[in-house]
Amino acid sequence: MQYAQEVDGRDLLGWWIRQPNQRDRQRTRRPTTLPPPGIRFAFYGRMSTVDFQDRASSCRWQRNYADDLIASHGRVVTEFFDEGVSRRVA
């Protein structure tokens, strides 16, 4: 019960300071794999007319073009695609 009294009492900071330091404990770590080198890119594609274009093929050719463009510089890590958004504002 002394543990609960110390935590609930006025000396919460003192109790926290007396706790064993996490860095002092031996921990085993899993080997990690490093991410591929290079710049991380976000792909943004768009098509303005839903009525005359296919979303899948439009996204695919734009993404392929983007992948070819950045091939020696990095990789795409996230993707955004808008449809029905015109370049011109009324």
WOUR-V256402 format. One record per residue. SS is DSSP state (hx for helix, st for strand, lp for the rest). NEAR is the number of other C-alpha atoms within 10 Angstrom. Layout:
ss=SS near=NEAR
ss=SS near=NEAR
//
This chain:
ss=lp near=5
ss=hx near=7
ss=hx near=9
ss=hx near=8
ss=hx near=11
ss=hx near=15
ss=hx near=14
ss=hx near=11
ss=lp near=11
ss=lp near=10
ss=lp near=12
ss=hx near=12
ss=hx near=11
ss=hx near=11
ss=hx near=14
ss=hx near=12
ss=hx near=10
ss=hx near=8
ss=lp near=8
ss=lp near=9
ss=lp near=9
ss=hx near=8
ss=hx near=7
ss=hx near=7
ss=lp near=8
ss=lp near=7
ss=lp near=8
ss=lp near=6
ss=lp near=6
ss=lp near=6
ss=lp near=6
ss=lp near=6
ss=lp near=6
ss=lp near=6
ss=lp near=6
ss=lp near=9
ss=lp near=9
ss=lp near=12
ss=st near=12
ss=st near=14
ss=st near=16
ss=st near=12
ss=st near=16
ss=st near=14
ss=st near=17
ss=st near=17
ss=st near=19
ss=lp near=14
ss=lp near=13
ss=lp near=11
ss=lp near=7
ss=lp near=8
ss=lp near=12
ss=lp near=12
ss=hx near=15
ss=hx near=8
ss=hx near=10
ss=hx near=15
ss=hx near=20
ss=hx near=12
ss=hx near=12
ss=hx near=17
ss=hx near=18
ss=hx near=10
ss=hx near=12
ss=hx near=18
ss=hx near=17
ss=hx near=10
ss=hx near=11
ss=hx near=15
ss=lp near=12
ss=lp near=10
ss=lp near=12
ss=st near=15
ss=st near=18
ss=st near=15
ss=st near=10
ss=st near=10
ss=st near=12
ss=st near=10
ss=st near=14
ss=st near=13
ss=st near=16
ss=lp near=11
ss=lp near=12
ss=lp near=12
ss=lp near=9
ss=lp near=6
ss=lp near=5
ss=lp near=4
//
